[in-house]
Amino acid sequence: MRIRPVTAADHAALLALWRRTPGIRLRAEDELEPFCAYLQRNPDLCLLLEDDHGRVAGSLLVGHDGRRGYLQHLVVDLPFRGKGWARALLQEALRRLTALGIRKSHVFVLEDAPEALAFWQMQRGWSEREDIRVYSTTGD
């Protein structure tokens, strides 16, 4: 297993991974152009997990606003689950954010993603917020 920064060339393989993963909801921002812009705004933060043969086995998109980190699309492909690889991605992302002086991060988990909800409920140091509501806009 190897963790490395995501590149624009990884887009097609990541889209395929996300499409076959229940609980991941793709949006227009996951298309190539906005994906590449996100990588440019967050250099070396988005992570790709490869198996021992160089195949894409997982991902974690990571961004920040200068104060808080934001995690998206934490995925480990089904054949590779149960090996601690999601935690390895998470630890590496948090290490990179800490190196930038960012110690607090947020992740938004969809209610219809039971495996993701279970993962985050088990993570030490992460707690579900019940004191806020999230409002989103599509930008239209």
N, CA and C atoms as a LAMMPS dump frame, in Angstrom:
ITEM: TIMESTEP
0
ITEM: NUMBER OF ATOMS
420
ITEM: BOX BOUNDS ff ff ff
-5.0000000000000000e+02 5.0000000000000000e+02
-5.0000000000000000e+02 5.0000000000000000e+02
-5.0000000000000000e+02 5.0000000000000000e+02
ITEM: ATOMS id mol type element x y z
1 1 1 N 0.838 -1.173 0
2 1 2 C 0 0 0
3 1 3 C 0.886 1.241 0
4 2 1 N 0.495 2.212 -0.808
5 2 2 C 1.251 3.457 -0.908
6 2 3 C 0.268 4.612 -0.969
7 3 1 N 0.556 5.669 -0.214
8 3 2 C -0.246 6.888 -0.244
9 3 3 C 0.575 7.953 -0.949
10 4 1 N -0.07 8.635 -1.892
11 4 2 C 0.607 9.708 -2.616
12 4 3 C -0.403 10.8 -2.943
13 5 1 N 0.078 12.005 -3.295
14 5 2 C -0.843 13.059 -3.682
15 5 3 C -1.578 12.707 -4.982
16 6 1 N -2.816 13.136 -5.066
17 6 2 C -3.62 12.961 -6.271
18 6 3 C -3.115 13.92 -7.341
19 7 1 N -3.144 13.463 -8.603
20 7 2 C -2.828 14.324 -9.744
21 7 3 C -4.029 14.36 -10.676
22 8 1 N -4.021 15.292 -11.591
23 8 2 C -5.102 15.399 -12.578
24 8 3 C -5.235 14.098 -13.374
25 9 1 N -4.134 13.412 -13.612
26 9 2 C -4.162 12.159 -14.38
27 9 3 C -4.926 11.053 -13.659
28 10 1 N -5.173 11.204 -12.372
29 10 2 C -5.901 10.198 -11.585
30 10 3 C -7.415 10.351 -11.69
31 11 1 N -7.886 11.408 -12.31
32 11 2 C -9.312 11.736 -12.291
33 11 3 C -10.202 10.593 -12.762
34 12 1 N -9.924 10.008 -13.9
35 12 2 C -10.793 8.947 -14.45
36 12 3 C -10.857 7.747 -13.504
37 13 1 N -9.723 7.343 -12.96
38 13 2 C -9.71 6.195 -12.042
39 13 3 C -10.465 6.521 -10.754
40 14 1 N -10.338 7.749 -10.269
41 14 2 C -11.066 8.133 -9.061
42 14 3 C -12.563 8.207 -9.313
43 15 1 N -12.952 8.761 -10.461
44 15 2 C -14.386 8.789 -10.793
45 15 3 C -14.958 7.374 -10.824
46 16 1 N -14.236 6.462 -11.405
47 16 2 C -14.705 5.067 -11.462
48 16 3 C -14.847 4.5 -10.048
49 17 1 N -13.872 4.76 -9.194
50 17 2 C -13.934 4.3 -7.806
51 17 3 C -15.144 4.898 -7.094
52 18 1 N -15.335 6.202 -7.22
53 18 2 C -16.44 6.863 -6.536
54 18 3 C -17.789 6.386 -7.052
55 19 1 N -17.878 6.143 -8.353
56 19 2 C -19.154 5.681 -8.935
57 19 3 C -19.551 4.297 -8.435
58 20 1 N -18.584 3.458 -8.133
59 20 2 C -18.921 2.115 -7.68
60 20 3 C -19.002 2.014 -6.151
61 21 1 N -18.864 3.131 -5.463
62 21 2 C -18.888 3.139 -4.001
63 21 3 C -20.21 3.684 -3.485
64 22 1 N -21.018 2.84 -2.838
65 22 2 C -22.261 3.34 -2.237
66 22 3 C -21.953 4.413 -1.189
67 23 1 N -22.823 5.425 -1.129
68 23 2 C -22.661 6.481 -0.147
69 23 3 C -21.866 7.672 -0.646
70 24 1 N -21.29 7.586 -1.847
71 24 2 C -20.587 8.727 -2.441
72 24 3 C -21.535 9.365 -3.448
73 25 1 N -21.77 10.634 -3.266
74 25 2 C -22.645 11.368 -4.179
75 25 3 C -21.778 12.296 -5.021
76 26 1 N -21.806 12.082 -6.318
77 26 2 C -21.004 12.906 -7.221
78 26 3 C -21.779 14.148 -7.623
79 27 1 N -21.031 15.225 -7.814
80 27 2 C -21.61 16.504 -8.191
81 27 3 C -20.819 17.068 -9.37
82 28 1 N -21.284 18.183 -9.885
83 28 2 C -20.587 18.835 -10.998
84 28 3 C -19.148 19.175 -10.61
85 29 1 N -18.904 19.441 -9.33
86 29 2 C -17.562 19.776 -8.866
87 29 3 C -16.581 18.609 -8.976
88 30 1 N -17.1 17.409 -9.218
89 30 2 C -16.233 16.247 -9.38
90 30 3 C -15.81 16.038 -10.835
91 31 1 N -16.321 16.856 -11.739
92 31 2 C -15.89 16.773 -13.14
93 31 3 C -14.443 17.265 -13.252
94 32 1 N -13.806 17.001 -14.368
95 32 2 C -12.368 17.211 -14.514
96 32 3 C -11.913 18.642 -14.209
97 33 1 N -12.53 19.639 -14.812
98 33 2 C -12.047 21.011 -14.636
99 33 3 C -12.121 21.484 -13.182
100 34 1 N -13.275 21.361 -12.508
101 34 2 C -13.298 21.784 -11.105
102 34 3 C -12.416 20.905 -10.201
103 35 1 N -12.302 19.636 -10.528
104 35 2 C -11.418 18.72 -9.795
105 35 3 C -9.971 19.231 -9.861
106 36 1 N -9.525 19.589 -11.054
107 36 2 C -8.156 20.089 -11.228
108 36 3 C -7.956 21.416 -10.5
109 37 1 N -8.959 22.277 -10.52
110 37 2 C -8.869 23.55 -9.8
111 37 3 C -8.743 23.297 -8.298
112 38 1 N -9.478 22.312 -7.791
113 38 2 C -9.408 21.957 -6.373
114 38 3 C -8.007 21.466 -6.007
115 39 1 N -7.437 20.646 -6.871
116 39 2 C -6.071 20.16 -6.631
117 39 3 C -5.078 21.317 -6.602
118 40 1 N -5.258 22.284 -7.496
119 40 2 C -4.349 23.434 -7.535
120 40 3 C -4.476 24.297 -6.288
121 41 1 N -5.694 24.444 -5.762
122 41 2 C -5.908 25.244 -4.547
123 41 3 C -5.402 24.532 -3.297
124 42 1 N -5.272 23.227 -3.371
125 42 2 C -4.896 22.413 -2.21
126 42 3 C -3.736 21.488 -2.572
127 43 1 N -2.584 22.055 -2.935
128 43 2 C -1.486 21.207 -3.42
129 43 3 C -1.016 20.194 -2.385
130 44 1 N -0.878 18.966 -2.852
131 44 2 C -0.348 17.844 -2.065
132 44 3 C -1.219 17.445 -0.875
133 45 1 N -2.463 17.921 -0.812
134 45 2 C -3.351 17.537 0.287
135 45 3 C -4.287 16.386 -0.091
136 46 1 N -4.791 16.367 -1.31
137 46 2 C -5.674 15.279 -1.74
138 46 3 C -4.822 14.031 -1.931
139 47 1 N -5.327 12.918 -1.413
140 47 2 C -4.507 11.711 -1.348
141 47 3 C -5.117 10.55 -2.115
142 48 1 N -4.242 9.769 -2.708
143 48 2 C -4.631 8.564 -3.43
144 48 3 C -3.929 7.378 -2.775
145 49 1 N -4.646 6.308 -2.636
146 49 2 C -4.116 5.079 -2.055
147 49 3 C -3.974 4.064 -3.176
148 50 1 N -2.786 3.499 -3.315
149 50 2 C -2.533 2.475 -4.329
150 50 3 C -2.226 1.153 -3.642
151 51 1 N -2.657 0.065 -4.289
152 51 2 C -2.297 -1.252 -3.771
153 51 3 C -0.862 -1.572 -4.206
154 52 1 N -0.397 -2.751 -3.894
155 52 2 C 0.993 -3.126 -4.199
156 52 3 C 1.276 -3.244 -5.693
157 53 1 N 0.218 -3.214 -6.521
158 53 2 C 0.384 -3.308 -7.982
159 53 3 C 0.156 -1.958 -8.655
160 54 1 N 0.025 -0.895 -7.864
161 54 2 C -0.159 0.441 -8.423
162 54 3 C -1.585 0.769 -8.811
163 55 1 N -2.536 -0.089 -8.44
164 55 2 C -3.945 0.173 -8.756
165 55 3 C -4.561 1.077 -7.697
166 56 1 N -5.482 1.949 -8.126
167 56 2 C -6.174 2.836 -7.198
168 56 3 C -7.023 2.006 -6.25
169 57 1 N -6.78 2.173 -4.955
170 57 2 C -7.513 1.424 -3.939
171 57 3 C -8.288 2.332 -2.998
172 58 1 N -8.014 3.646 -3.042
173 58 2 C -8.721 4.554 -2.149
174 58 3 C -8.376 5.995 -2.422
175 59 1 N -9.131 6.873 -1.759
176 59 2 C -8.919 8.298 -1.945
177 59 3 C -9.387 9.082 -0.734
178 60 1 N -8.886 10.3 -0.64
179 60 2 C -9.382 11.276 0.318
180 60 3 C -9.074 12.648 -0.249
181 61 1 N -10.134 13.415 -0.522
182 61 2 C -9.949 14.791 -0.968
183 61 3 C -9.879 15.679 0.264
184 62 1 N -8.896 16.561 0.287
185 62 2 C -8.652 17.409 1.448
186 62 3 C -8.44 18.844 0.982
187 63 1 N -9.168 19.751 1.604
188 63 2 C -8.999 21.172 1.348
189 63 3 C -9.016 21.917 2.664
190 64 1 N -8.816 23.219 2.588
191 64 2 C -8.874 24.035 3.808
192 64 3 C -9.19 25.473 3.442
193 65 1 N -9.622 26.21 4.455
194 65 2 C -9.917 27.632 4.269
195 65 3 C -8.91 28.505 5.005
196 66 1 N -7.809 27.923 5.43
197 66 2 C -6.797 28.631 6.184
198 66 3 C -6.939 28.429 7.686
199 67 1 N -8.11 28.015 8.127
200 67 2 C -8.366 27.763 9.555
201 67 3 C -8.822 26.335 9.81
202 68 1 N -9.646 25.803 8.927
203 68 2 C -10.241 24.478 9.107
204 68 3 C -9.969 23.629 7.872
205 69 1 N -9.752 22.324 8.129
206 69 2 C -9.639 21.382 7.033
207 69 3 C -11.007 20.823 6.7
208 70 1 N -11.203 20.436 5.455
209 70 2 C -12.462 19.85 5.002
210 70 3 C -12.137 18.573 4.228
211 71 1 N -12.738 17.472 4.667
212 71 2 C -12.456 16.164 4.088
213 71 3 C -13.65 15.693 3.281
214 72 1 N -13.375 15.112 2.125
215 72 2 C -14.426 14.606 1.251
216 72 3 C -13.96 13.316 0.567
217 73 1 N -14.901 12.526 0.196
218 73 2 C -14.657 11.324 -0.609
219 73 3 C -13.574 10.416 -0.003
220 74 1 N -13.693 10.161 1.305
221 74 2 C -12.823 9.149 1.908
222 74 3 C -13.391 7.796 1.502
223 75 1 N -12.647 7.103 0.647
224 75 2 C -13.111 5.828 0.088
225 75 3 C -11.954 4.84 0.079
226 76 1 N -12.239 3.626 0.5
227 76 2 C -11.34 2.498 0.247
228 76 3 C -12.177 1.475 -0.502
229 77 1 N -11.684 1.047 -1.642
230 77 2 C -12.417 0.105 -2.486
231 77 3 C -12.699 -1.187 -1.708
232 78 1 N -13.832 -1.781 -1.973
233 78 2 C -14.329 -2.935 -1.221
234 78 3 C -13.295 -4.043 -0.995
235 79 1 N -12.532 -4.472 -2.004
236 79 2 C -11.581 -5.57 -1.758
237 79 3 C -10.471 -5.245 -0.762
238 80 1 N -10.274 -3.957 -0.46
239 80 2 C -9.164 -3.546 0.4
240 80 3 C -9.617 -3.084 1.783
241 81 1 N -10.885 -3.198 2.069
242 81 2 C -11.39 -2.729 3.364
243 81 3 C -10.992 -3.679 4.489
244 82 1 N -10.99 -3.133 5.703
245 82 2 C -10.675 -3.924 6.88
246 82 3 C -9.189 -4.047 7.157
247 83 1 N -8.367 -3.284 6.437
248 83 2 C -6.909 -3.355 6.613
249 83 3 C -6.351 -2.109 7.302
250 84 1 N -7.23 -1.189 7.676
251 84 2 C -6.78 0.049 8.302
252 84 3 C -6.329 1.106 7.316
253 85 1 N -6.621 0.914 6.04
254 85 2 C -6.15 1.844 5.019
255 85 3 C -6.887 3.179 5.066
256 86 1 N -8.169 3.177 5.411
257 86 2 C -8.901 4.448 5.537
258 86 3 C -8.294 5.274 6.668
259 87 1 N -7.992 4.625 7.774
260 87 2 C -7.354 5.336 8.89
261 87 3 C -5.976 5.871 8.478
262 88 1 N -5.253 5.114 7.671
263 88 2 C -3.94 5.572 7.206
264 88 3 C -4.083 6.829 6.34
265 89 1 N -5.073 6.839 5.449
266 89 2 C -5.339 8.028 4.642
267 89 3 C -5.688 9.216 5.533
268 90 1 N -6.552 8.982 6.494
269 90 2 C -6.986 10.03 7.404
270 90 3 C -5.805 10.587 8.204
271 91 1 N -4.984 9.717 8.746
272 91 2 C -3.827 10.168 9.529
273 91 3 C -2.856 10.981 8.678
274 92 1 N -2.631 10.545 7.452
275 92 2 C -1.727 11.283 6.574
276 92 3 C -2.307 12.653 6.229
277 93 1 N -3.609 12.709 5.967
278 93 2 C -4.25 13.996 5.663
279 93 3 C -4.133 14.952 6.842
280 94 1 N -4.4 14.452 8.04
281 94 2 C -4.32 15.3 9.23
282 94 3 C -2.882 15.743 9.499
283 95 1 N -1.925 14.879 9.221
284 95 2 C -0.514 15.24 9.371
285 95 3 C -0.162 16.399 8.432
286 96 1 N -0.629 16.3 7.191
287 96 2 C -0.341 17.349 6.209
288 96 3 C -1.021 18.663 6.581
289 97 1 N -2.252 18.585 7.069
290 97 2 C -2.954 19.797 7.505
291 97 3 C -2.246 20.426 8.703
292 98 1 N -1.828 19.603 9.654
293 98 2 C -1.123 20.103 10.833
294 98 3 C 0.165 20.818 10.427
295 99 1 N 0.849 20.291 9.426
296 99 2 C 2.077 20.932 8.949
297 99 3 C 1.797 22.335 8.403
298 100 1 N 0.549 22.589 7.999
299 100 2 C 0.149 23.915 7.521
300 100 3 C -0.428 24.774 8.643
301 101 1 N -0.437 24.232 9.866
302 101 2 C -0.979 24.965 11.001
303 101 3 C -2.471 24.792 11.199
304 102 1 N -3.059 23.821 10.514
305 102 2 C -4.503 23.573 10.596
306 102 3 C -4.723 22.332 11.448
307 103 1 N -5.362 22.527 12.603
308 103 2 C -5.519 21.422 13.555
309 103 3 C -6.966 20.96 13.721
310 104 1 N -7.902 21.698 13.181
311 104 2 C -9.311 21.308 13.286
312 104 3 C -9.844 21.052 11.884
313 105 1 N -10.571 19.949 11.733
314 105 2 C -11.131 19.597 10.427
315 105 3 C -12.586 19.175 10.568
316 106 1 N -13.28 19.245 9.456
317 106 2 C -14.677 18.845 9.384
318 106 3 C -14.852 17.829 8.255
319 107 1 N -15.812 16.952 8.444
320 107 2 C -16.226 16.038 7.382
321 107 3 C -17.753 16.021 7.389
322 108 1 N -18.35 16.044 6.226
323 108 2 C -19.801 15.974 6.092
324 108 3 C -20.143 14.579 5.581
325 109 1 N -20.969 13.864 6.335
326 109 2 C -21.307 12.481 5.997
327 109 3 C -22.799 12.411 5.698
328 110 1 N -23.136 11.852 4.552
329 110 2 C -24.538 11.722 4.157
330 110 3 C -25.258 10.716 5.039
331 111 1 N -26.488 11.024 5.38
332 111 2 C -27.301 10.138 6.223
333 111 3 C -27.534 8.773 5.575
334 112 1 N -27.536 8.73 4.242
335 112 2 C -27.796 7.465 3.554
336 112 3 C -26.504 6.704 3.232
337 113 1 N -25.475 6.913 4.059
338 113 2 C -24.196 6.223 3.895
339 113 3 C -23.841 5.525 5.206
340 114 1 N -24.519 4.404 5.525
341 114 2 C -24.32 3.773 6.836
342 114 3 C -22.89 3.332 7.115
343 115 1 N -22.17 2.856 6.111
344 115 2 C -20.783 2.437 6.352
345 115 3 C -19.91 3.633 6.707
346 116 1 N -20.135 4.749 6.027
347 116 2 C -19.367 5.963 6.328
348 116 3 C -19.714 6.473 7.722
349 117 1 N -20.98 6.487 8.054
350 117 2 C -21.393 6.925 9.392
351 117 3 C -20.74 6.058 10.465
352 118 1 N -20.731 4.758 10.26
353 118 2 C -20.123 3.85 11.236
354 118 3 C -18.625 4.107 11.365
355 119 1 N -17.953 4.356 10.239
356 119 2 C -16.513 4.634 10.273
357 119 3 C -16.229 5.855 11.135
358 120 1 N -16.948 6.943 10.894
359 120 2 C -16.67 8.185 11.612
360 120 3 C -17.07 8.093 13.078
361 121 1 N -18.093 7.336 13.389
362 121 2 C -18.493 7.181 14.785
363 121 3 C -17.423 6.439 15.589
364 122 1 N -16.631 5.621 14.92
365 122 2 C -15.587 4.837 15.597
366 122 3 C -14.244 5.571 15.678
367 123 1 N -14.121 6.7 15.002
368 123 2 C -12.823 7.381 14.956
369 123 3 C -12.58 8.187 16.216
370 124 1 N -11.516 7.889 16.849
371 124 2 C -11.107 8.593 18.069
372 124 3 C -10.809 10.057 17.741
373 125 1 N -11.356 10.942 18.556
374 125 2 C -11.115 12.365 18.369
375 125 3 C -12.126 13.061 17.474
376 126 1 N -13.032 12.29 16.879
377 126 2 C -14.059 12.882 16.018
378 126 3 C -15.401 12.729 16.729
379 127 1 N -16.197 13.775 16.711
380 127 2 C -17.51 13.692 17.347
381 127 3 C -18.555 14.328 16.452
382 128 1 N -19.739 13.773 16.535
383 128 2 C -20.848 14.298 15.746
384 128 3 C -21.313 15.609 16.356
385 129 1 N -21.506 16.599 15.508
386 129 2 C -21.982 17.901 15.962
387 129 3 C -23.499 17.902 15.932
388 130 1 N -24.095 18.322 17.009
389 130 2 C -25.555 18.445 17.066
390 130 3 C -25.973 19.888 17.308
391 131 1 N -24.984 20.793 17.355
392 131 2 C -25.269 22.191 17.659
393 131 3 C -25.336 23.091 16.431
394 132 1 N -25.134 22.505 15.237
395 132 2 C -25.193 23.317 14.017
396 132 3 C -26.046 22.629 12.964
397 133 1 N -26.472 23.395 12.024
398 133 2 C -27.127 22.882 10.819
399 133 3 C -26.337 23.378 9.631
400 134 1 N -26.224 22.576 8.612
401 134 2 C -25.471 22.944 7.423
402 134 3 C -26.454 23.358 6.343
403 135 1 N -26.198 24.498 5.743
404 135 2 C -26.994 24.989 4.616
405 135 3 C -26.081 25.03 3.41
406 136 1 N -26.58 24.605 2.276
407 136 2 C -25.77 24.579 1.055
408 136 3 C -26.495 25.278 -0.07
409 137 1 N -25.737 25.77 -1.004
410 137 2 C -26.285 26.351 -2.216
411 137 3 C -25.635 25.668 -3.404
412 138 1 N -26.344 25.61 -4.48
413 138 2 C -25.793 25.028 -5.699
414 138 3 C -25.074 26.088 -6.515
415 139 1 N -25.19 27.345 -6.088
416 139 2 C -24.517 28.425 -6.815
417 139 3 C -25.324 28.946 -7.978
418 140 1 N -26.542 28.479 -8.142
419 140 2 C -27.385 28.946 -9.257
420 140 3 C -28.01 30.287 -8.951
